[in-house]
């Protein structure tokens, strides 16, 4: 049985991962809403995960897929912690704008 990695060349996965990573990087650098920044960071992590799975499948080594599993666990913990911090910031500042964080100074 053929897998998708046998049909689609590796270069396509690299280009797709590069595109997703660049979109995520643009979201982190250009947007000021913290929710959008968190989503952009997740998009960047997913781009790296896609690339790791593609290389792992092409090499026939499951080590990359195990690495992706651990990255997803860390990303889930990051989201839980980040959203908790975001809720606390919203309670204090009444905004999720990154520029409004200067009000949290001592």
N, C-alpha and C positions, 0 to 999 in steps of 0.2 A: 504494500500500500504506500502510495506516494504522500509525503507530507507537503505542506505549503512551502517549506524551506527547500524542497527539491525543485519546485516549479519557479519560484521567484528568486532572482539573483540576489546575492548578498548586498550588492551596491544599492539596491532599492531600499533595503532596510536601513542602510547607513544614511541615505538621503532623507528618508522619512524621520529617522531619529534626529538628524541634524535640524530639520525643519521644525519639529516639535520642540527641541531644546531652544532654538532661536526664538520661537514664539513665547516660550516660557520666560526666557531671559528678557525679552522686550517687555513682558508684563511686569516683571520684577522691577525693572529700571524705570519704566514710564508711568506706571499707575500709582495712585496714592491711596487707594482703598485697600485696607489690610486683608479683606476677604479675597480680593482679586490677586493680591500678592501671594497668599497661601495657595490659591489654585494654580498660580503660575509655577510656584516651587514644586507642587505635585506633578505638573505637566513635565517639568524638567526631569524629575525623578523617573517618571514613566518612560521618557525618551531613553534614558540610560538603561532602564530595565528591558525595553524592547531590543536595544542593541546587544545587551548581554545575553538575552535568550537567543537572538539570531546567531551570534558568534558561537554560543554553546551548542546550538543545534547543528551548525555547519561543521564544527569540529567533532561532534559526537561525544562531547564531554558534558555530563550533567552538572559539573561544578558551577557553571554560570547560572543555571536555573536555581540551584540551591542558594547562591548569592542573591539572586533576585527575590527569593522568598524572605531572606533576612532584611533586605532593603525595604520590602513592603511592610514588614513588622515595624521597623524603625519609622517608616513614613506614617503608619497608623498611630504610633505613639506620639509623633510630632504633631499630627493633626489634633489629637485629643488634648495635648498640652497647649498647643497654639490657640485652639478655640476657647479653652478655659481662660487663658490670658486675655484673649480678645473680648470675652464677656466681661471680665473685670475692668478692662480699659473702657469699654462702653458704659459701664455703670458709673465710672468716675468722670469721664469726659463728655459723654452723650454723643460720641462720634466714633466712626471707625476710620477716619482719615489719618494718615500717618503724620501729616503736618500738625495735627491737633495734639500730638504727644508732648509738645513742649510745655503743656500745662501740667504735666506730671512731675516737673522739677520740684526740688525741695524748696 
